[in-house]
Amino acid sequence: MKKIIFLLVAVASVSFANAQKIAEKDVPANVKSSLKKQYPNAKEVKWEKESGNFEAGFELKEVDYSVLLNASGNIHGIEKNNSERQWIDILQRDRFAKYNGY
């Protein structure tokens, strides 16, 4: 239940965020290299600029990531959101654990 509430809060905060999409060529090299060092398998990264920071969005193993980095390349926050299939699996396991035998 806590995960679902966190997901809803995260989605709401992202919806209201004042972010601006930017091209990868406009992202400083140290920011890109910091992300690549932490997530070497990240492909198709989408960048946004948010209050002077850079937000990288990408998917790894059916999990959506959103990583917030400052202009120096330091990571300030990481959000992970499960795919729809993973949420279905989590909810079914929870349902069977709580209501087994009904």
Secondary structure, 3 states (H helix, E strand, C coil): CHHHHHHHHHHHHHHHCCCEEECHHHCCHHHHHHHHHHCCCCCCCEEEEECCEEEEEEEECCEEEEEEECCCCCEEEEEEEECHHHHHHHHHHHHHHHHCCC
